[in-house]
Each structure stands twice: as C-alpha cells, then as structure tokens.
Amino acid sequence: MSMEVKPLAEVTQEAIRVLIQELGLVNTVRFVNQFTVGYGNYTEERAQLFAGMTLDDIVSEIKRGKEHTGSRR
C-alpha cells in the first residue's frame, strides 16, 4: 500500500477543515489552543505580581474577587 505524502501545510489545512466539520468552530479553536506555546516568563511575572504578598494575602484577594463578581463554588 502506497500513501501520498502531502506537504505539512496541506495536512494542517485538511485537519482543521475536518475538525471544524466534526467539532464546530468554537471547539476546534479550543482544541488547537491546547497545543499553542505561551509567551512571556511567568516566573518573573509572578514574582512582580505577588511581590510582598503572603499566601493568605493572595487567598483573600481571590475571595474578595469572587464576592465582588458573585461567583461562588
């Protein structure tokens, strides 16, 4: 059995088309986003964002945010 080896760009286009057809656009985007590489340096950003805060401070901020939005779990 001989298979045609298609260019990667063509395979990608066909795969996206099939995913959209089977899953819909929104779920296809959600699926593909799992494999995208993030950007930035979270370690540095986290150090700046939470500088001088204790774990209790962070938890309190989260709770205040949930109370403000009415979101409770």
PDB file of N, H, CA, C and O in Angstrom:
ATOM      1  N   MET A   1       0.840  -1.176   0.000  1.00  0.00           N
ATOM      2  CA  MET A   1       0.000   0.000   0.000  1.00  0.00           C
ATOM      3  C   MET A   1       0.887   1.242   0.000  1.00  0.00           C
ATOM      4  O   MET A   1       1.753   1.393   0.861  1.00  0.00           O
ATOM      5  N   SER A   2       0.674   2.103  -0.939  1.00  0.00           N
ATOM      6  H   SER A   2      -0.030   1.980  -1.639  1.00  0.00           H
ATOM      7  CA  SER A   2       1.467   3.307  -1.075  1.00  0.00           C
ATOM      8  C   SER A   2       0.621   4.512  -0.672  1.00  0.00           C
ATOM      9  O   SER A   2      -0.509   4.665  -1.133  1.00  0.00           O
ATOM     10  N   MET A   3       1.174   5.366   0.192  1.00  0.00           N
ATOM     11  H   MET A   3       2.092   5.242   0.567  1.00  0.00           H
ATOM     12  CA  MET A   3       0.464   6.569   0.624  1.00  0.00           C
ATOM     13  C   MET A   3       1.162   7.793   0.064  1.00  0.00           C
ATOM     14  O   MET A   3       2.389   7.861  -0.002  1.00  0.00           O
ATOM     15  N   GLU A   4       0.360   8.744  -0.331  1.00  0.00           N
ATOM     16  H   GLU A   4      -0.637   8.688  -0.277  1.00  0.00           H
ATOM     17  CA  GLU A   4       0.891  10.016  -0.803  1.00  0.00           C
ATOM     18  C   GLU A   4       1.308  10.839   0.410  1.00  0.00           C
ATOM     19  O   GLU A   4       0.524  11.012   1.344  1.00  0.00           O
ATOM     20  N   VAL A   5       2.508  11.336   0.402  1.00  0.00           N
ATOM     21  H   VAL A   5       3.145  11.196  -0.356  1.00  0.00           H
ATOM     22  CA  VAL A   5       2.980  12.210   1.468  1.00  0.00           C
ATOM     23  C   VAL A   5       2.694  13.639   1.035  1.00  0.00           C
ATOM     24  O   VAL A   5       3.289  14.145   0.084  1.00  0.00           O
ATOM     25  N   LYS A   6       1.777  14.277   1.742  1.00  0.00           N
ATOM     26  H   LYS A   6       1.293  13.866   2.514  1.00  0.00           H
ATOM     27  CA  LYS A   6       1.372  15.645   1.413  1.00  0.00           C
ATOM     28  C   LYS A   6       2.247  16.630   2.175  1.00  0.00           C
ATOM     29  O   LYS A   6       2.805  16.296   3.220  1.00  0.00           O
ATOM     30  N   PRO A   7       2.364  17.838   1.650  1.00  0.00           N
ATOM     31  CA  PRO A   7       3.079  18.884   2.397  1.00  0.00           C
ATOM     32  C   PRO A   7       2.369  19.139   3.735  1.00  0.00           C
ATOM     33  O   PRO A   7       1.146  19.033   3.826  1.00  0.00           O
ATOM     34  N   LEU A   8       3.135  19.471   4.750  1.00  0.00           N
ATOM     35  H   LEU A   8       4.128  19.557   4.676  1.00  0.00           H
ATOM     36  CA  LEU A   8       2.580  19.669   6.080  1.00  0.00           C
ATOM     37  C   LEU A   8       1.500  20.744   6.099  1.00  0.00           C
ATOM     38  O   LEU A   8       0.508  20.602   6.815  1.00  0.00           O
ATOM     39  N   ALA A   9       1.668  21.805   5.335  1.00  0.00           N
ATOM     40  H   ALA A   9       2.474  21.920   4.754  1.00  0.00           H
ATOM     41  CA  ALA A   9       0.659  22.873   5.290  1.00  0.00           C
ATOM     42  C   ALA A   9      -0.675  22.327   4.782  1.00  0.00           C
ATOM     43  O   ALA A   9      -1.736  22.702   5.282  1.00  0.00           O
ATOM     44  N   GLU A  10      -0.617  21.456   3.802  1.00  0.00           N
ATOM     45  H   GLU A  10       0.245  21.152   3.396  1.00  0.00           H
ATOM     46  CA  GLU A  10      -1.841  20.855   3.252  1.00  0.00           C
ATOM     47  C   GLU A  10      -2.496  19.918   4.272  1.00  0.00           C
ATOM     48  O   GLU A  10      -3.719  19.907   4.416  1.00  0.00           O
ATOM     49  N   VAL A  11      -1.690  19.146   4.965  1.00  0.00           N
ATOM     50  H   VAL A  11      -0.697  19.155   4.848  1.00  0.00           H
ATOM     51  CA  VAL A  11      -2.218  18.254   6.003  1.00  0.00           C
ATOM     52  C   VAL A  11      -2.889  19.077   7.099  1.00  0.00           C
ATOM     53  O   VAL A  11      -3.966  18.720   7.576  1.00  0.00           O
ATOM     54  N   THR A  12      -2.257  20.170   7.494  1.00  0.00           N
ATOM     55  H   THR A  12      -1.383  20.460   7.106  1.00  0.00           H
ATOM     56  CA  THR A  12      -2.810  21.035   8.534  1.00  0.00           C
ATOM     57  C   THR A  12      -4.150  21.620   8.100  1.00  0.00           C
ATOM     58  O   THR A  12      -5.108  21.623   8.874  1.00  0.00           O
ATOM     59  N   GLN A  13      -4.221  22.113   6.874  1.00  0.00           N
ATOM     60  H   GLN A  13      -3.443  22.111   6.245  1.00  0.00           H
ATOM     61  CA  GLN A  13      -5.483  22.680   6.365  1.00  0.00           C
ATOM     62  C   GLN A  13      -6.586  21.631   6.359  1.00  0.00           C
ATOM     63  O   GLN A  13      -7.714  21.912   6.764  1.00  0.00           O
ATOM     64  N   GLU A  14      -6.273  20.441   5.909  1.00  0.00           N
ATOM     65  H   GLU A  14      -5.357  20.212   5.579  1.00  0.00           H
ATOM     66  CA  GLU A  14      -7.259  19.369   5.856  1.00  0.00           C
ATOM     67  C   GLU A  14      -7.706  18.974   7.266  1.00  0.00           C
ATOM     68  O   GLU A  14      -8.892  18.746   7.503  1.00  0.00           O
ATOM     69  N   ALA A  15      -6.763  18.896   8.189  1.00  0.00           N
ATOM     70  H   ALA A  15      -5.799  19.081   7.997  1.00  0.00           H
ATOM     71  CA  ALA A  15      -7.092  18.539   9.570  1.00  0.00           C
ATOM     72  C   ALA A  15      -8.003  19.580  10.204  1.00  0.00           C
ATOM     73  O   ALA A  15      -8.974  19.227  10.872  1.00  0.00           O
ATOM     74  N   ILE A  16      -7.702  20.844  10.005  1.00  0.00           N
ATOM     75  H   ILE A  16      -6.913  21.131   9.463  1.00  0.00           H
ATOM     76  CA  ILE A  16      -8.540  21.915  10.554  1.00  0.00           C
ATOM     77  C   ILE A  16      -9.941  21.850   9.956  1.00  0.00           C
ATOM     78  O   ILE A  16     -10.934  22.024  10.662  1.00  0.00           O
ATOM     79  N   ARG A  17     -10.015  21.600   8.653  1.00  0.00           N
ATOM     80  H   ARG A  17      -9.208  21.459   8.079  1.00  0.00           H
ATOM     81  CA  ARG A  17     -11.323  21.500   7.991  1.00  0.00           C
ATOM     82  C   ARG A  17     -12.147  20.357   8.591  1.00  0.00           C
ATOM     83  O   ARG A  17     -13.338  20.521   8.858  1.00  0.00           O
ATOM     84  N   VAL A  18     -11.515  19.208   8.800  1.00  0.00           N
ATOM     85  H   VAL A  18     -10.548  19.075   8.583  1.00  0.00           H
ATOM     86  CA  VAL A  18     -12.209  18.047   9.367  1.00  0.00           C
ATOM     87  C   VAL A  18     -12.635  18.339  10.809  1.00  0.00           C
ATOM     88  O   VAL A  18     -13.757  18.023  11.206  1.00  0.00           O
ATOM     89  N   LEU A  19     -11.745  18.938  11.581  1.00  0.00           N
ATOM     90  H   LEU A  19     -10.834  19.195  11.259  1.00  0.00           H
ATOM     91  CA  LEU A  19     -12.090  19.269  12.963  1.00  0.00           C
ATOM     92  C   LEU A  19     -13.285  20.223  13.029  1.00  0.00           C
ATOM     93  O   LEU A  19     -14.197  20.026  13.832  1.00  0.00           O
ATOM     94  N   ILE A  20     -13.277  21.247  12.189  1.00  0.00           N
ATOM     95  H   ILE A  20     -12.536  21.407  11.537  1.00  0.00           H
ATOM     96  CA  ILE A  20     -14.395  22.195  12.172  1.00  0.00           C
ATOM     97  C   ILE A  20     -15.685  21.482  11.787  1.00  0.00           C
ATOM     98  O   ILE A  20     -16.735  21.717  12.385  1.00  0.00           O
ATOM     99  N   GLN A  21     -15.598  20.619  10.796  1.00  0.00           N
ATOM    100  H   GLN A  21     -14.745  20.429  10.311  1.00  0.00           H
ATOM    101  CA  GLN A  21     -16.771  19.871  10.335  1.00  0.00           C
ATOM    102  C   GLN A  21     -17.327  18.975  11.452  1.00  0.00           C
ATOM    103  O   GLN A  21     -18.543  18.882  11.624  1.00  0.00           O
ATOM    104  N   GLU A  22     -16.457  18.331  12.193  1.00  0.00           N
ATOM    105  H   GLU A  22     -15.470  18.407  12.053  1.00  0.00           H
ATOM    106  CA  GLU A  22     -16.880  17.373  13.218  1.00  0.00           C
ATOM    107  C   GLU A  22     -17.163  18.005  14.578  1.00  0.00           C
ATOM    108  O   GLU A  22     -18.082  17.588  15.284  1.00  0.00           O
ATOM    109  N   LEU A  23     -16.364  19.018  14.944  1.00  0.00           N
ATOM    110  H   LEU A  23     -15.617  19.357  14.370  1.00  0.00           H
ATOM    111  CA  LEU A  23     -16.475  19.598  16.280  1.00  0.00           C
ATOM    112  C   LEU A  23     -17.134  20.974  16.303  1.00  0.00           C
ATOM    113  O   LEU A  23     -17.622  21.413  17.344  1.00  0.00           O
ATOM    114  N   GLY A  24     -17.150  21.643  15.172  1.00  0.00           N
ATOM    115  H   GLY A  24     -16.753  21.286  14.326  1.00  0.00           H
ATOM    116  CA  GLY A  24     -17.611  23.028  15.136  1.00  0.00           C
ATOM    117  C   GLY A  24     -16.425  23.954  15.340  1.00  0.00           C
ATOM    118  O   GLY A  24     -15.369  23.536  15.815  1.00  0.00           O
ATOM    119  N   LEU A  25     -16.611  25.206  14.978  1.00  0.00           N
ATOM    120  H   LEU A  25     -17.469  25.545  14.593  1.00  0.00           H
ATOM    121  CA  LEU A  25     -15.520  26.176  15.016  1.00  0.00           C
ATOM    122  C   LEU A  25     -15.016  26.425  16.438  1.00  0.00           C
ATOM    123  O   LEU A  25     -13.809  26.396  16.681  1.00  0.00           O
ATOM    124  N   VAL A  26     -15.926  26.667  17.369  1.00  0.00           N
ATOM    125  H   VAL A  26     -16.906  26.690  17.172  1.00  0.00           H
ATOM    126  CA  VAL A  26     -15.516  27.006  18.736  1.00  0.00           C
ATOM    127  C   VAL A  26     -14.718  25.876  19.374  1.00  0.00           C
ATOM    128  O   VAL A  26     -13.661  26.121  19.956  1.00  0.00           O
ATOM    129  N   ASN A  27     -15.203  24.651  19.274  1.00  0.00           N
ATOM    130  H   ASN A  27     -16.062  24.452  18.802  1.00  0.00           H
ATOM    131  CA  ASN A  27     -14.491  23.529  19.888  1.00  0.00           C
ATOM    132  C   ASN A  27     -13.183  23.220  19.167  1.00  0.00           C
ATOM    133  O   ASN A  27     -12.233  22.740  19.785  1.00  0.00           O
ATOM    134  N   THR A  28     -13.130  23.486  17.882  1.00  0.00           N
ATOM    135  H   THR A  28     -13.902  23.876  17.380  1.00  0.00           H
ATOM    136  CA  THR A  28     -11.872  23.315  17.155  1.00  0.00           C
ATOM    137  C   THR A  28     -10.836  24.304  17.676  1.00  0.00           C
ATOM    138  O   THR A  28      -9.686  23.934  17.911  1.00  0.00           O
ATOM    139  N   VAL A  29     -11.235  25.545  17.856  1.00  0.00           N
ATOM    140  H   VAL A  29     -12.170  25.846  17.666  1.00  0.00           H
ATOM    141  CA  VAL A  29     -10.317  26.555  18.384  1.00  0.00           C
ATOM    142  C   VAL A  29      -9.859  26.156  19.787  1.00  0.00           C
ATOM    143  O   VAL A  29      -8.676  26.271  20.109  1.00  0.00           O
ATOM    144  N   ARG A  30     -10.778  25.695  20.611  1.00  0.00           N
ATOM    145  H   ARG A  30     -11.738  25.602  20.350  1.00  0.00           H
ATOM    146  CA  ARG A  30     -10.410  25.269  21.969  1.00  0.00           C
ATOM    147  C   ARG A  30      -9.402  24.122  21.911  1.00  0.00           C
ATOM    148  O   ARG A  30      -8.438  24.102  22.676  1.00  0.00           O
ATOM    149  N   PHE A  31      -9.622  23.177  21.015  1.00  0.00           N
ATOM    150  H   PHE A  31     -10.406  23.193  20.394  1.00  0.00           H
ATOM    151  CA  PHE A  31      -8.731  22.034  20.873  1.00  0.00           C
ATOM    152  C   PHE A  31      -7.342  22.479  20.421  1.00  0.00           C
ATOM    153  O   PHE A  31      -6.339  22.088  21.018  1.00  0.00           O
ATOM    154  N   VAL A  32      -7.283  23.284  19.386  1.00  0.00           N
ATOM    155  H   VAL A  32      -8.098  23.602  18.901  1.00  0.00           H
ATOM    156  CA  VAL A  32      -5.996  23.724  18.829  1.00  0.00           C
ATOM    157  C   VAL A  32      -5.230  24.572  19.842  1.00  0.00           C
ATOM    158  O   VAL A  32      -4.002  24.509  19.892  1.00  0.00           O
ATOM    159  N   ASN A  33      -5.935  25.361  20.646  1.00  0.00           N
ATOM    160  H   ASN A  33      -6.933  25.412  20.606  1.00  0.00           H
ATOM    161  CA  ASN A  33      -5.264  26.214  21.635  1.00  0.00           C
ATOM    162  C   ASN A  33      -4.497  25.421  22.679  1.00  0.00           C
ATOM    163  O   ASN A  33      -3.590  25.958  23.315  1.00  0.00           O
ATOM    164  N   GLN A  34      -4.841  24.161  22.869  1.00  0.00           N
ATOM    165  H   GLN A  34      -5.578  23.724  22.353  1.00  0.00           H
ATOM    166  CA  GLN A  34      -4.101  23.324  23.817  1.00  0.00           C
ATOM    167  C   GLN A  34      -2.640  23.168  23.412  1.00  0.00           C
ATOM    168  O   GLN A  34      -1.774  22.941  24.257  1.00  0.00           O
ATOM    169  N   PHE A  35      -2.376  23.289  22.132  1.00  0.00           N
ATOM    170  H   PHE A  35      -3.080  23.473  21.446  1.00  0.00           H
ATOM    171  CA  PHE A  35      -1.053  22.996  21.600  1.00  0.00           C
ATOM    172  C   PHE A  35      -0.249  24.233  21.248  1.00  0.00           C
ATOM    173  O   PHE A  35       0.859  24.123  20.724  1.00  0.00           O
ATOM    174  N   THR A  36      -0.791  25.405  21.529  1.00  0.00           N
ATOM    175  H   THR A  36      -1.691  25.494  21.955  1.00  0.00           H
ATOM    176  CA  THR A  36      -0.043  26.613  21.227  1.00  0.00           C
ATOM    177  C   THR A  36       0.876  26.934  22.396  1.00  0.00           C
ATOM    178  O   THR A  36       0.536  26.708  23.557  1.00  0.00           O
ATOM    179  N   VAL A  37       2.017  27.453  22.073  1.00  0.00           N
ATOM    180  H   VAL A  37       2.293  27.638  21.130  1.00  0.00           H
ATOM    181  CA  VAL A  37       3.008  27.799  23.087  1.00  0.00           C
ATOM    182  C   VAL A  37       2.677  29.179  23.625  1.00  0.00           C
ATOM    183  O   VAL A  37       2.381  30.104  22.869  1.00  0.00           O
ATOM    184  N   GLY A  38       2.731  29.300  24.928  1.00  0.00           N
ATOM    185  H   GLY A  38       2.971  28.548  25.543  1.00  0.00           H
ATOM    186  CA  GLY A  38       2.501  30.593  25.556  1.00  0.00           C
ATOM    187  C   GLY A  38       3.681  31.520  25.315  1.00  0.00           C
ATOM    188  O   GLY A  38       4.606  31.185  24.576  1.00  0.00           O
ATOM    189  N   TYR A  39       3.641  32.657  25.930  1.00  0.00           N
ATOM    190  H   TYR A  39       2.889  32.929  26.531  1.00  0.00           H
ATOM    191  CA  TYR A  39       4.727  33.604  25.763  1.00  0.00           C
ATOM    192  C   TYR A  39       4.992  34.278  27.099  1.00  0.00           C
ATOM    193  O   TYR A  39       4.184  34.195  28.024  1.00  0.00           O
ATOM    194  N   GLY A  40       6.098  34.926  27.186  1.00  0.00           N
ATOM    195  H   GLY A  40       6.755  34.994  26.435  1.00  0.00           H
ATOM    196  CA  GLY A  40       6.460  35.616  28.412  1.00  0.00           C
ATOM    197  C   GLY A  40       7.177  34.679  29.371  1.00  0.00           C
ATOM    198  O   GLY A  40       7.480  33.531  29.046  1.00  0.00           O
ATOM    199  N   ASN A  41       7.436  35.201  30.554  1.00  0.00           N
ATOM    200  H   ASN A  41       7.190  36.134  30.817  1.00  0.00           H
ATOM    201  CA  ASN A  41       8.126  34.432  31.582  1.00  0.00           C
ATOM    202  C   ASN A  41       7.286  34.523  32.849  1.00  0.00           C
ATOM    203  O   ASN A  41       7.387  35.489  33.605  1.00  0.00           O
ATOM    204  N   TYR A  42       6.456  33.505  33.073  1.00  0.00           N
ATOM    205  H   TYR A  42       6.375  32.720  32.459  1.00  0.00           H
ATOM    206  CA  TYR A  42       5.531  33.539  34.197  1.00  0.00           C
ATOM    207  C   TYR A  42       6.263  33.630  35.533  1.00  0.00           C
ATOM    208  O   TYR A  42       5.759  34.250  36.470  1.00  0.00           O
ATOM    209  N   THR A  43       7.433  33.026  35.633  1.00  0.00           N
ATOM    210  H   THR A  43       7.842  32.523  34.872  1.00  0.00           H
ATOM    211  CA  THR A  43       8.173  33.079  36.890  1.00  0.00           C
ATOM    212  C   THR A  43       8.505  34.521  37.256  1.00  0.00           C
ATOM    213  O   THR A  43       8.326  34.927  38.404  1.00  0.00           O
ATOM    214  N   GLU A  44       8.985  35.292  36.292  1.00  0.00           N
ATOM    215  H   GLU A  44       9.130  34.962  35.359  1.00  0.00           H
ATOM    216  CA  GLU A  44       9.292  36.704  36.546  1.00  0.00           C
ATOM    217  C   GLU A  44       8.018  37.500  36.793  1.00  0.00           C
ATOM    218  O   GLU A  44       7.963  38.321  37.709  1.00  0.00           O
ATOM    219  N   GLU A  45       6.999  37.261  35.980  1.00  0.00           N
ATOM    220  H   GLU A  45       7.044  36.595  35.236  1.00  0.00           H
ATOM    221  CA  GLU A  45       5.741  37.991  36.130  1.00  0.00           C
ATOM    222  C   GLU A  45       5.105  37.705  37.486  1.00  0.00           C
ATOM    223  O   GLU A  45       4.577  38.611  38.131  1.00  0.00           O
ATOM    224  N   ARG A  46       5.155  36.461  37.915  1.00  0.00           N
ATOM    225  H   ARG A  46       5.584  35.725  37.391  1.00  0.00           H
ATOM    226  CA  ARG A  46       4.575  36.071  39.199  1.00  0.00           C
ATOM    227  C   ARG A  46       5.305  36.767  40.340  1.00  0.00           C
ATOM    228  O   ARG A  46       4.681  37.233  41.293  1.00  0.00           O
ATOM    229  N   ALA A  47       6.633  36.835  40.238  1.00  0.00           N
ATOM    230  H   ALA A  47       7.140  36.456  39.464  1.00  0.00           H
ATOM    231  CA  ALA A  47       7.422  37.497  41.286  1.00  0.00           C
ATOM    232  C   ALA A  47       7.033  38.966  41.400  1.00  0.00           C
ATOM    233  O   ALA A  47       6.943  39.497  42.506  1.00  0.00           O
ATOM    234  N   GLN A  48       6.804  39.623  40.275  1.00  0.00           N
ATOM    235  H   GLN A  48       6.878  39.191  39.376  1.00  0.00           H
ATOM    236  CA  GLN A  48       6.404  41.028  40.284  1.00  0.00           C
ATOM    237  C   GLN A  48       4.957  41.182  40.757  1.00  0.00           C
ATOM    238  O   GLN A  48       4.650  42.067  41.556  1.00  0.00           O
ATOM    239  N   LEU A  49       4.085  40.329  40.266  1.00  0.00           N
ATOM    240  H   LEU A  49       4.334  39.610  39.617  1.00  0.00           H
ATOM    241  CA  LEU A  49       2.660  40.429  40.570  1.00  0.00           C
ATOM    242  C   LEU A  49       2.375  40.215  42.049  1.00  0.00           C
ATOM    243  O   LEU A  49       1.548  40.916  42.633  1.00  0.00           O
ATOM    244  N   PHE A  50       3.051  39.258  42.650  1.00  0.00           N
ATOM    245  H   PHE A  50       3.723  38.689  42.176  1.00  0.00           H
ATOM    246  CA  PHE A  50       2.764  38.897  44.038  1.00  0.00           C
ATOM    247  C   PHE A  50       3.864  39.350  45.009  1.00  0.00           C
ATOM    248  O   PHE A  50       3.948  38.836  46.124  1.00  0.00           O
ATOM    249  N   ALA A  51       4.690  40.289  44.605  1.00  0.00           N
ATOM    250  H   ALA A  51       4.622  40.707  43.699  1.00  0.00           H
ATOM    251  CA  ALA A  51       5.780  40.770  45.457  1.00  0.00           C
ATOM    252  C   ALA A  51       5.228  41.288  46.778  1.00  0.00           C
ATOM    253  O   ALA A  51       4.307  42.105  46.799  1.00  0.00           O
ATOM    254  N   GLY A  52       5.794  40.810  47.869  1.00  0.00           N
ATOM    255  H   GLY A  52       6.542  40.146  47.852  1.00  0.00           H
ATOM    256  CA  GLY A  52       5.394  41.275  49.188  1.00  0.00           C
ATOM    257  C   GLY A  52       4.100  40.674  49.708  1.00  0.00           C
ATOM    258  O   GLY A  52       3.642  41.049  50.787  1.00  0.00           O
ATOM    259  N   MET A  53       3.497  39.744  48.965  1.00  0.00           N
ATOM    260  H   MET A  53       3.870  39.439  48.089  1.00  0.00           H
ATOM    261  CA  MET A  53       2.234  39.134  49.397  1.00  0.00           C
ATOM    262  C   MET A  53       2.489  37.753  49.980  1.00  0.00           C
ATOM    263  O   MET A  53       3.340  37.003  49.502  1.00  0.00           O
ATOM    264  N   THR A  54       1.738  37.439  51.015  1.00  0.00           N
ATOM    265  H   THR A  54       1.047  38.048  51.403  1.00  0.00           H
ATOM    266  CA  THR A  54       1.790  36.090  51.566  1.00  0.00           C
ATOM    267  C   THR A  54       0.726  35.252  50.871  1.00  0.00           C
ATOM    268  O   THR A  54      -0.101  35.782  50.129  1.00  0.00           O
ATOM    269  N   LEU A  55       0.746  33.959  51.107  1.00  0.00           N
ATOM    270  H   LEU A  55       1.418  33.529  51.710  1.00  0.00           H
ATOM    271  CA  LEU A  55      -0.291  33.088  50.557  1.00  0.00           C
ATOM    272  C   LEU A  55      -1.666  33.514  51.072  1.00  0.00           C
ATOM    273  O   LEU A  55      -2.640  33.512  50.319  1.00  0.00           O
ATOM    274  N   ASP A  56      -1.747  33.876  52.345  1.00  0.00           N
ATOM    275  H   ASP A  56      -0.957  33.877  52.957  1.00  0.00           H
ATOM    276  CA  ASP A  56      -3.022  34.339  52.908  1.00  0.00           C
ATOM    277  C   ASP A  56      -3.517  35.598  52.201  1.00  0.00           C
ATOM    278  O   ASP A  56      -4.717  35.744  51.966  1.00  0.00           O
ATOM    279  N   ASP A  57      -2.604  36.509  51.859  1.00  0.00           N
ATOM    280  H   ASP A  57      -1.630  36.390  52.049  1.00  0.00           H
ATOM    281  CA  ASP A  57      -2.980  37.719  51.119  1.00  0.00           C
ATOM    282  C   ASP A  57      -3.586  37.358  49.761  1.00  0.00           C
ATOM    283  O   ASP A  57      -4.604  37.915  49.352  1.00  0.00           O
ATOM    284  N   ILE A  58      -2.949  36.432  49.087  1.00  0.00           N
ATOM    285  H   ILE A  58      -2.122  35.980  49.419  1.00  0.00           H
ATOM    286  CA  ILE A  58      -3.410  36.021  47.756  1.00  0.00           C
ATOM    287  C   ILE A  58      -4.786  35.370  47.852  1.00  0.00           C
ATOM    288  O   ILE A  58      -5.674  35.668  47.054  1.00  0.00           O
ATOM    289  N   VAL A  59      -4.959  34.486  48.822  1.00  0.00           N
ATOM    290  H   VAL A  59      -4.237  34.243  49.470  1.00  0.00           H
ATOM    291  CA  VAL A  59      -6.254  33.812  49.007  1.00  0.00           C
ATOM    292  C   VAL A  59      -7.335  34.841  49.322  1.00  0.00           C
ATOM    293  O   VAL A  59      -8.445  34.749  48.798  1.00  0.00           O
ATOM    294  N   SER A  60      -7.028  35.812  50.165  1.00  0.00           N
ATOM    295  H   SER A  60      -6.127  35.887  50.591  1.00  0.00           H
ATOM    296  CA  SER A  60      -8.004  36.860  50.493  1.00  0.00           C
ATOM    297  C   SER A  60      -8.407  37.652  49.258  1.00  0.00           C
ATOM    298  O   SER A  60      -9.581  37.975  49.076  1.00  0.00           O
ATOM    299  N   GLU A  61      -7.424  37.967  48.404  1.00  0.00           N
ATOM    300  H   GLU A  61      -6.470  37.705  48.552  1.00  0.00           H
ATOM    301  CA  GLU A  61      -7.719  38.689  47.153  1.00  0.00           C
ATOM    302  C   GLU A  61      -8.657  37.880  46.270  1.00  0.00           C
ATOM    303  O   GLU A  61      -9.595  38.429  45.691  1.00  0.00           O
ATOM    304  N   ILE A  62      -8.411  36.597  46.165  1.00  0.00           N
ATOM    305  H   ILE A  62      -7.649  36.152  46.635  1.00  0.00           H
ATOM    306  CA  ILE A  62      -9.253  35.726  45.345  1.00  0.00           C
ATOM    307  C   ILE A  62     -10.676  35.715  45.896  1.00  0.00           C
ATOM    308  O   ILE A  62     -11.642  35.828  45.142  1.00  0.00           O
ATOM    309  N   LYS A  63     -10.798  35.576  47.218  1.00  0.00           N
ATOM    310  H   LYS A  63     -10.014  35.484  47.831  1.00  0.00           H
ATOM    311  CA  LYS A  63     -12.128  35.544  47.841  1.00  0.00           C
ATOM    312  C   LYS A  63     -12.861  36.860  47.628  1.00  0.00           C
ATOM    313  O   LYS A  63     -14.056  36.864  47.333  1.00  0.00           O
ATOM    314  N   ARG A  64     -12.156  37.974  47.775  1.00  0.00           N
ATOM    315  H   ARG A  64     -11.186  37.970  48.014  1.00  0.00           H
ATOM    316  CA  ARG A  64     -12.784  39.276  47.536  1.00  0.00           C
ATOM    317  C   ARG A  64     -13.259  39.404  46.096  1.00  0.00           C
ATOM    318  O   ARG A  64     -14.336  39.939  45.830  1.00  0.00           O
ATOM    319  N   GLY A  65     -12.456  38.913  45.181  1.00  0.00           N
ATOM    320  H   GLY A  65     -11.581  38.478  45.396  1.00  0.00           H
ATOM    321  CA  GLY A  65     -12.842  38.955  43.766  1.00  0.00           C
ATOM    322  C   GLY A  65     -14.080  38.133  43.491  1.00  0.00           C
ATOM    323  O   GLY A  65     -14.943  38.550  42.719  1.00  0.00           O
ATOM    324  N   LYS A  66     -14.181  36.963  44.115  1.00  0.00           N
ATOM    325  H   LYS A  66     -13.480  36.624  44.743  1.00  0.00           H
ATOM    326  CA  LYS A  66     -15.364  36.120  43.928  1.00  0.00           C
ATOM    327  C   LYS A  66     -16.597  36.760  44.530  1.00  0.00           C
ATOM    328  O   LYS A  66     -17.683  36.682  43.955  1.00  0.00           O
ATOM    329  N   GLU A  67     -16.442  37.400  45.694  1.00  0.00           N
ATOM    330  H   GLU A  67     -15.560  37.464  46.162  1.00  0.00           H
ATOM    331  CA  GLU A  67     -17.569  38.068  46.320  1.00  0.00           C
ATOM    332  C   GLU A  67     -18.047  39.222  45.451  1.00  0.00           C
ATOM    333  O   GLU A  67     -19.248  39.456  45.312  1.00  0.00           O
ATOM    334  N   HIS A  68     -17.100  39.931  44.875  1.00  0.00           N
ATOM    335  H   HIS A  68     -16.125  39.740  44.988  1.00  0.00           H
ATOM    336  CA  HIS A  68     -17.423  41.089  44.028  1.00  0.00           C
ATOM    337  C   HIS A  68     -18.202  40.664  42.783  1.00  0.00           C
ATOM    338  O   HIS A  68     -19.135  41.353  42.370  1.00  0.00           O
ATOM    339  N   THR A  69     -17.821  39.533  42.185  1.00  0.00           N
ATOM    340  H   THR A  69     -17.063  38.974  42.521  1.00  0.00           H
ATOM    341  CA  THR A  69     -18.479  39.080  40.957  1.00  0.00           C
ATOM    342  C   THR A  69     -19.685  38.193  41.232  1.00  0.00           C
ATOM    343  O   THR A  69     -20.454  37.883  40.322  1.00  0.00           O
ATOM    344  N   GLY A  70     -19.851  37.788  42.479  1.00  0.00           N
ATOM    345  H   GLY A  70     -19.227  38.040  43.219  1.00  0.00           H
ATOM    346  CA  GLY A  70     -20.971  36.918  42.816  1.00  0.00           C
ATOM    347  C   GLY A  70     -20.693  35.460  42.475  1.00  0.00           C
ATOM    348  O   GLY A  70     -21.597  34.626  42.521  1.00  0.00           O
ATOM    349  N   SER A  71     -19.466  35.155  42.139  1.00  0.00           N
ATOM    350  H   SER A  71     -18.732  35.832  42.102  1.00  0.00           H
ATOM    351  CA  SER A  71     -19.103  33.789  41.772  1.00  0.00           C
ATOM    352  C   SER A  71     -18.705  33.020  43.009  1.00  0.00           C
ATOM    353  O   SER A  71     -17.744  33.380  43.689  1.00  0.00           O
ATOM    354  N   ARG A  72     -19.425  31.981  43.301  1.00  0.00           N
ATOM    355  H   ARG A  72     -20.206  31.688  42.749  1.00  0.00           H
ATOM    356  CA  ARG A  72     -19.116  31.135  44.456  1.00  0.00           C
ATOM    357  C   ARG A  72     -19.133  29.687  44.035  1.00  0.00           C
ATOM    358  O   ARG A  72     -20.003  29.263  43.275  1.00  0.00           O
ATOM    359  N   ARG A  73     -18.157  28.915  44.535  1.00  0.00           N
ATOM    360  H   ARG A  73     -17.450  29.260  45.152  1.00  0.00           H
ATOM    361  CA  ARG A  73     -18.109  27.488  44.209  1.00  0.00           C
ATOM    362  C   ARG A  73     -18.141  26.692  45.467  1.00  0.00           C
ATOM    363  O   ARG A  73     -18.108  25.463  45.420  1.00  0.00           O
TER     364      ARG A  73
END
